[in-house]
Amino acid sequence: MLRRKLEKWVDKNVIVTGGASFIGSHLVDKLDNVGANVTVVDNLSSGSIDNLAKSRDKINLIKKDLEHVAKNEVKQIFRNQNIIFHLAAIHGGRGYIQKHPADVCSNLSIDHHVFEGASQNNVENIVFASTACVYLMIFNREWALTINLRNLTQTQKNWLVT
Ligand SMILES: NC(=O)c1ccc[n+]([C@@H]2O[C@H](COP(=O)([O-])OP(=O)(O)OC[C@H]3O[C@@H](n4cnc5c(N)ncnc54)[C@H](O)[C@@H]3O)[C@@H](O)[C@H]2O)c1
């Protein structure tokens, strides 16, 4: 059963954006192990080639800034890909977002380019790593676990579902 599930990755063309990151590089190693043709797209701003030491010789590494990139370039990179794991992001946790709200726009730009490139190339699947940081600060606190949803204001409830 497991073997059959893993077989579906053999010869699949897979892109991992942000694949040189801690999380991304482990995913890249795993995909390489199960026979996928992996392309990493990363600007190496916080990621590192060293993270890819295990699979570096077997994967395609494209050093590219997905925030400031021509749409045609993304279209070209995403051509003939089956699946995209989108992990590239400026990532610093909830406190960082609170202190640098404008930097969130960089992520919006990266996401836009990735989703548009995927759509233009009819990529079958895209997996997007979101984060708990999208929720209000109050939901990051321990007591949020015991919060009574009925006591929330309508605005807070709206935040929960967006
Ligand atoms: N680390 C966590 O605990 C955690 C938890 C939940 C969700 N996530 C999400 O998972 C994803 C990956 O997280 P991570 O911890 O590996 O983050 P990370 O900061 O280590 O990795 C982000 C990767 O994206 C690359 N990158 C940044 N800007 C880029 C750009 N403009 N163009 C191309 N590449 C760019 C970086 O070089 C890096 O390799 C993020 O979307 C993050 O929000 C992480």
PDBQT file of the ligand as one rigid body, heavy atoms in Angstrom, charges set to zero:
ROOT
HETATM    1  N1  LIG A 201       9.323  27.142  10.417  1.00  0.00    +0.000 N 
HETATM    2  C1  LIG A 201       8.125  27.002  10.936  1.00  0.00    +0.000 C 
HETATM    3  O1  LIG A 201       7.943  26.700  12.126  1.00  0.00    +0.000 OA
HETATM    4  C2  LIG A 201       6.900  27.161  10.064  1.00  0.00    +0.000 A 
HETATM    5  C3  LIG A 201       5.667  26.948  10.626  1.00  0.00    +0.000 A 
HETATM    6  C4  LIG A 201       4.541  27.092   9.836  1.00  0.00    +0.000 A 
HETATM    7  C5  LIG A 201       4.655  27.444   8.505  1.00  0.00    +0.000 A 
HETATM    8  N2  LIG A 201       5.864  27.659   7.975  1.00  0.00    +0.000 N 
HETATM    9  C6  LIG A 201       5.909  28.066   6.571  1.00  0.00    +0.000 C 
HETATM   10  O2  LIG A 201       6.709  27.174   5.826  1.00  0.00    +0.000 OA
HETATM   11  C7  LIG A 201       7.411  27.896   4.814  1.00  0.00    +0.000 C 
HETATM   12  C8  LIG A 201       8.892  27.624   4.945  1.00  0.00    +0.000 C 
HETATM   13  O3  LIG A 201       9.284  27.922   6.279  1.00  0.00    +0.000 OA
HETATM   14  P1  LIG A 201      10.802  27.845   6.750  1.00  0.00    +0.000 P 
HETATM   15  O4  LIG A 201      10.827  27.835   8.223  1.00  0.00    +0.000 OA
HETATM   16  O5  LIG A 201      11.513  26.759   6.004  1.00  0.00    +0.000 OA
HETATM   17  O6  LIG A 201      11.245  29.292   6.276  1.00  0.00    +0.000 OA
HETATM   18  P2  LIG A 201      12.656  29.810   5.835  1.00  0.00    +0.000 P 
HETATM   19  O7  LIG A 201      12.693  31.303   6.041  1.00  0.00    +0.000 OA
HETATM   20  O8  LIG A 201      13.714  28.987   6.468  1.00  0.00    +0.000 OA
HETATM   21  O9  LIG A 201      12.620  29.475   4.279  1.00  0.00    +0.000 OA
HETATM   22  C9  LIG A 201      12.121  30.311   3.295  1.00  0.00    +0.000 C 
HETATM   23  C10 LIG A 201      12.910  30.003   2.038  1.00  0.00    +0.000 C 
HETATM   24  O10 LIG A 201      12.433  30.864   1.019  1.00  0.00    +0.000 OA
HETATM   25  C11 LIG A 201      13.538  31.470   0.382  1.00  0.00    +0.000 C 
HETATM   26  N3  LIG A 201      13.101  32.770  -0.084  1.00  0.00    +0.000 N 
HETATM   27  C12 LIG A 201      12.814  33.880   0.658  1.00  0.00    +0.000 A 
HETATM   28  N4  LIG A 201      12.455  34.885  -0.146  1.00  0.00    +0.000 NA
HETATM   29  C13 LIG A 201      12.512  34.421  -1.420  1.00  0.00    +0.000 A 
HETATM   30  C14 LIG A 201      12.272  35.009  -2.697  1.00  0.00    +0.000 A 
HETATM   31  N5  LIG A 201      11.927  36.310  -2.835  1.00  0.00    +0.000 N 
HETATM   32  N6  LIG A 201      12.436  34.240  -3.811  1.00  0.00    +0.000 NA
HETATM   33  C15 LIG A 201      12.820  32.938  -3.690  1.00  0.00    +0.000 A 
HETATM   34  N7  LIG A 201      13.072  32.333  -2.504  1.00  0.00    +0.000 NA
HETATM   35  C16 LIG A 201      12.917  33.061  -1.386  1.00  0.00    +0.000 A 
HETATM   36  C17 LIG A 201      14.644  31.559   1.429  1.00  0.00    +0.000 C 
HETATM   37  O11 LIG A 201      15.943  31.644   0.900  1.00  0.00    +0.000 OA
HETATM   38  C18 LIG A 201      14.413  30.246   2.188  1.00  0.00    +0.000 C 
HETATM   39  O12 LIG A 201      15.136  29.186   1.613  1.00  0.00    +0.000 OA
HETATM   40  C19 LIG A 201       7.050  29.378   5.006  1.00  0.00    +0.000 C 
HETATM   41  O13 LIG A 201       6.029  29.714   4.090  1.00  0.00    +0.000 OA
HETATM   42  C20 LIG A 201       6.536  29.441   6.425  1.00  0.00    +0.000 C 
HETATM   43  O14 LIG A 201       5.582  30.472   6.589  1.00  0.00    +0.000 OA
HETATM   44  C21 LIG A 201       6.988  27.526   8.721  1.00  0.00    +0.000 A 
ENDROOT
TORSDOF 0
